[in-house]
Amino acid sequence: MLGRRSHPRCVIATSVEGVLCVSRDVLLRARDDEHVTVVSREPGVPGERGHLTTPMPNAESLAVRLSTSRPIVVDGTVRHELQLKLVVERVVEAV
């Protein structure tokens, strides 16, 4: 140790930003051209954006925005039905 206890040991930048992505398992209930309905253990926040990734062999990742979240009972346990709206992501080409 180079200094005494009163000497600074690390420096934390004053402006630190980041994004936390939390994955959670959901049960797909219904899907059409504009919406996907899933059941989750956790509630969602309307307006929240994310990606819904379907399992193999036809794996795909869909950009979604949460429309509604409401509690339901499934097999005697409280779960949350999430209504997701499919979002078309625009691709910007560099010129």
LUMTOR-11951 format. One record per atom (N, C-alpha, C): residue in one letter; x, y, z negated. Coordinates in steps of 0.02 Angstrom, whole numbers. Layout:
N
{rec 'a' {X Y Z}}
...
END
This chain:
95
{rec 'm' {42 -59 0}}
{rec 'm' {0 0 0}}
{rec 'm' {45 62 0}}
{rec 'l' {30 107 46}}
{rec 'l' {74 164 55}}
{rec 'l' {64 219 3}}
{rec 'g' {3 229 -18}}
{rec 'g' {-9 284 -65}}
{rec 'g' {-46 261 -126}}
{rec 'r' {-65 309 -165}}
{rec 'r' {-103 294 -226}}
{rec 'r' {-178 290 -209}}
{rec 'r' {-217 275 -259}}
{rec 'r' {-289 268 -249}}
{rec 'r' {-322 331 -223}}
{rec 's' {-296 388 -239}}
{rec 's' {-327 451 -218}}
{rec 's' {-312 468 -145}}
{rec 'h' {-266 433 -113}}
{rec 'h' {-250 446 -43}}
{rec 'h' {-303 415 2}}
{rec 'p' {-320 449 57}}
{rec 'p' {-371 421 103}}
{rec 'p' {-345 357 136}}
{rec 'r' {-389 307 140}}
{rec 'r' {-370 243 170}}
{rec 'r' {-397 235 240}}
{rec 'c' {-450 271 256}}
{rec 'c' {-477 267 324}}
{rec 'c' {-511 333 340}}
{rec 'v' {-521 345 404}}
{rec 'v' {-554 405 427}}
{rec 'v' {-615 383 468}}
{rec 'i' {-673 410 451}}
{rec 'i' {-734 395 488}}
{rec 'i' {-752 456 529}}
{rec 'a' {-761 446 594}}
{rec 'a' {-778 502 638}}
{rec 'a' {-844 534 616}}
{rec 't' {-850 599 627}}
{rec 't' {-910 634 604}}
{rec 't' {-971 619 648}}
{rec 's' {-961 603 712}}
{rec 's' {-1018 590 755}}
{rec 's' {-1011 520 787}}
{rec 'v' {-1042 472 754}}
{rec 'v' {-1041 404 778}}
{rec 'v' {-1111 386 801}}
{rec 'e' {-1118 365 864}}
{rec 'e' {-1183 345 890}}
{rec 'e' {-1178 274 916}}
{rec 'g' {-1235 240 917}}
{rec 'g' {-1236 172 944}}
{rec 'g' {-1307 148 953}}
{rec 'v' {-1313 89 980}}
{rec 'v' {-1378 58 991}}
{rec 'v' {-1375 -12 961}}
{rec 'l' {-1426 -29 923}}
{rec 'l' {-1431 -95 894}}
{rec 'l' {-1486 -133 930}}
{rec 'c' {-1469 -189 958}}
{rec 'c' {-1518 -232 992}}
{rec 'c' {-1529 -294 950}}
{rec 'v' {-1591 -303 929}}
{rec 'v' {-1609 -360 888}}
{rec 'v' {-1651 -409 929}}
{rec 's' {-1629 -470 933}}
{rec 's' {-1666 -521 970}}
{rec 's' {-1714 -556 922}}
{rec 'r' {-1773 -573 947}}
{rec 'r' {-1820 -612 907}}
{rec 'r' {-1858 -660 953}}
{rec 'd' {-1874 -717 926}}
{rec 'd' {-1912 -766 964}}
{rec 'd' {-1986 -749 963}}
{rec 'v' {-2017 -756 1020}}
{rec 'v' {-2089 -743 1025}}
{rec 'v' {-2121 -801 1063}}
{rec 'l' {-2186 -808 1055}}
{rec 'l' {-2224 -859 1091}}
{rec 'l' {-2264 -823 1145}}
{rec 'l' {-2253 -841 1208}}
{rec 'l' {-2288 -811 1264}}
{rec 'l' {-2360 -836 1265}}
{rec 'r' {-2408 -791 1263}}
{rec 'r' {-2479 -809 1264}}
{rec 'r' {-2511 -801 1332}}
{rec 'a' {-2498 -744 1364}}
{rec 'a' {-2529 -730 1429}}
{rec 'a' {-2485 -682 1468}}
{rec 'r' {-2493 -686 1535}}
{rec 'r' {-2454 -641 1577}}
{rec 'r' {-2492 -628 1641}}
{rec 'd' {-2492 -564 1663}}
{rec 'd' {-2520 -547 1728}}
{rec 'd' {-2469 -500 1762}}
{rec 'd' {-2491 -465 1814}}
{rec 'd' {-2444 -423 1852}}
{rec 'd' {-2420 -362 1814}}
{rec 'e' {-2458 -340 1763}}
{rec 'e' {-2441 -278 1728}}
{rec 'e' {-2425 -287 1654}}
{rec 'h' {-2451 -341 1623}}
{rec 'h' {-2444 -349 1551}}
{rec 'h' {-2422 -420 1532}}
{rec 'v' {-2391 -424 1473}}
{rec 'v' {-2373 -488 1443}}
{rec 'v' {-2397 -485 1371}}
{rec 't' {-2429 -538 1348}}
{rec 't' {-2451 -542 1278}}
{rec 't' {-2410 -596 1244}}
{rec 'v' {-2378 -578 1187}}
{rec 'v' {-2337 -625 1150}}
{rec 'v' {-2357 -623 1076}}
{rec 'v' {-2339 -675 1039}}
{rec 'v' {-2349 -678 967}}
{rec 'v' {-2281 -679 934}}
{rec 's' {-2273 -635 884}}
{rec 's' {-2209 -626 850}}
{rec 's' {-2218 -631 774}}
{rec 'r' {-2164 -646 739}}
{rec 'r' {-2166 -646 666}}
{rec 'r' {-2164 -574 639}}
{rec 'e' {-2134 -528 676}}
{rec 'e' {-2128 -459 655}}
{rec 'e' {-2173 -413 695}}
{rec 'p' {-2198 -359 664}}
{rec 'p' {-2238 -311 702}}
{rec 'p' {-2192 -269 747}}
{rec 'g' {-2223 -236 796}}
{rec 'g' {-2185 -193 841}}
{rec 'g' {-2207 -121 833}}
{rec 'v' {-2169 -76 862}}
{rec 'v' {-2184 -5 860}}
{rec 'v' {-2206 16 930}}
{rec 'p' {-2268 40 939}}
{rec 'p' {-2290 61 1005}}
{rec 'p' {-2242 112 1036}}
{rec 'g' {-2228 101 1100}}
{rec 'g' {-2181 145 1135}}
{rec 'g' {-2110 116 1137}}
{rec 'e' {-2096 68 1094}}
{rec 'e' {-2030 38 1092}}
{rec 'e' {-2016 1 1158}}
{rec 'r' {-1955 8 1182}}
{rec 'r' {-1935 -25 1245}}
{rec 'r' {-1889 -83 1230}}
{rec 'g' {-1889 -132 1275}}
{rec 'g' {-1846 -189 1266}}
{rec 'g' {-1846 -233 1328}}
{rec 'h' {-1819 -292 1321}}
{rec 'h' {-1817 -342 1375}}
{rec 'h' {-1845 -407 1348}}
{rec 'l' {-1887 -439 1388}}
{rec 'l' {-1914 -504 1373}}
{rec 'l' {-1878 -554 1419}}
{rec 't' {-1842 -600 1389}}
{rec 't' {-1805 -649 1428}}
{rec 't' {-1839 -717 1421}}
{rec 't' {-1857 -746 1477}}
{rec 't' {-1890 -811 1477}}
{rec 't' {-1837 -866 1479}}
{rec 'p' {-1853 -926 1452}}
{rec 'p' {-1804 -979 1450}}
{rec 'p' {-1791 -1012 1518}}
{rec 'm' {-1741 -1054 1520}}
{rec 'm' {-1722 -1091 1580}}
{rec 'm' {-1778 -1140 1597}}
{rec 'p' {-1787 -1166 1656}}
{rec 'p' {-1744 -1159 1714}}
{rec 'p' {-1760 -1097 1756}}
{rec 'n' {-1817 -1065 1745}}
{rec 'n' {-1836 -1005 1783}}
{rec 'n' {-1822 -943 1743}}
{rec 'a' {-1764 -937 1714}}
{rec 'a' {-1747 -881 1671}}
{rec 'a' {-1751 -815 1708}}
{rec 'e' {-1783 -767 1676}}
{rec 'e' {-1786 -699 1702}}
{rec 'e' {-1789 -650 1644}}
{rec 's' {-1766 -590 1655}}
{rec 's' {-1767 -538 1605}}
{rec 's' {-1812 -482 1630}}
{rec 'l' {-1864 -468 1592}}
{rec 'l' {-1913 -417 1611}}
{rec 'l' {-1908 -356 1566}}
{rec 'a' {-1904 -297 1595}}
{rec 'a' {-1906 -235 1556}}
{rec 'a' {-1978 -224 1534}}
{rec 'v' {-1988 -210 1468}}
{rec 'v' {-2055 -202 1441}}
{rec 'v' {-2057 -142 1394}}
{rec 'r' {-2119 -117 1383}}
{rec 'r' {-2132 -65 1333}}
{rec 'r' {-2191 -89 1292}}
{rec 'l' {-2187 -84 1227}}
{rec 'l' {-2239 -109 1182}}
{rec 'l' {-2299 -62 1184}}
{rec 's' {-2357 -89 1201}}
{rec 's' {-2419 -50 1203}}
{rec 's' {-2455 -52 1136}}
{rec 't' {-2468 -113 1112}}
{rec 't' {-2503 -120 1048}}
{rec 't' {-2473 -178 1008}}
{rec 's' {-2482 -173 942}}
{rec 's' {-2461 -225 896}}
{rec 's' {-2517 -233 845}}
{rec 'r' {-2543 -294 838}}
{rec 'r' {-2597 -304 790}}
{rec 'r' {-2586 -369 753}}
{rec 'p' {-2602 -370 688}}
{rec 'p' {-2593 -432 650}}
{rec 'p' {-2647 -483 668}}
{rec 'i' {-2628 -546 670}}
{rec 'i' {-2675 -601 681}}
{rec 'i' {-2655 -658 634}}
{rec 'v' {-2699 -706 626}}
{rec 'v' {-2684 -765 586}}
{rec 'v' {-2676 -825 632}}
{rec 'v' {-2619 -859 627}}
{rec 'v' {-2605 -918 667}}
{rec 'v' {-2587 -974 619}}
{rec 'd' {-2627 -1027 617}}
{rec 'd' {-2615 -1084 572}}
{rec 'd' {-2607 -1062 499}}
{rec 'g' {-2647 -1014 477}}
{rec 'g' {-2646 -991 408}}
{rec 'g' {-2589 -943 392}}
{rec 't' {-2551 -921 442}}
{rec 't' {-2495 -876 432}}
{rec 't' {-2506 -811 471}}
{rec 'v' {-2490 -755 441}}
{rec 'v' {-2497 -691 475}}
{rec 'v' {-2442 -683 527}}
{rec 'r' {-2462 -672 588}}
{rec 'r' {-2416 -658 643}}
{rec 'r' {-2439 -593 675}}
{rec 'h' {-2404 -571 727}}
{rec 'h' {-2420 -508 760}}
{rec 'h' {-2426 -520 835}}
{rec 'e' {-2483 -499 862}}
{rec 'e' {-2493 -504 935}}
{rec 'e' {-2469 -439 966}}
{rec 'l' {-2421 -445 1011}}
{rec 'l' {-2391 -387 1043}}
{rec 'l' {-2413 -384 1116}}
{rec 'q' {-2441 -328 1136}}
{rec 'q' {-2460 -317 1206}}
{rec 'q' {-2403 -278 1238}}
{rec 'l' {-2369 -308 1286}}
{rec 'l' {-2312 -277 1319}}
{rec 'l' {-2330 -257 1390}}
{rec 'k' {-2310 -197 1409}}
{rec 'k' {-2322 -173 1478}}
{rec 'k' {-2257 -181 1516}}
{rec 'l' {-2261 -212 1575}}
{rec 'l' {-2201 -220 1616}}
{rec 'l' {-2179 -152 1642}}
{rec 'v' {-2115 -139 1639}}
{rec 'v' {-2087 -75 1661}}
{rec 'v' {-2043 -88 1722}}
{rec 'v' {-2055 -49 1774}}
{rec 'v' {-2013 -55 1834}}
{rec 'v' {-1952 -11 1823}}
{rec 'e' {-1893 -42 1822}}
{rec 'e' {-1832 -4 1813}}
{rec 'e' {-1808 21 1880}}
{rec 'r' {-1792 85 1882}}
{rec 'r' {-1767 116 1944}}
{rec 'r' {-1693 105 1949}}
{rec 'v' {-1670 87 2008}}
{rec 'v' {-1599 78 2021}}
{rec 'v' {-1574 140 2056}}
{rec 'v' {-1524 172 2027}}
{rec 'v' {-1495 232 2056}}
{rec 'v' {-1431 212 2092}}
{rec 'e' {-1428 226 2156}}
{rec 'e' {-1369 208 2195}}
{rec 'e' {-1321 267 2197}}
{rec 'a' {-1258 251 2188}}
{rec 'a' {-1206 303 2191}}
{rec 'a' {-1191 318 2265}}
{rec 'v' {-1184 382 2280}}
{rec 'v' {-1171 402 2349}}
{rec 'v' {-1098 419 2357}}
END
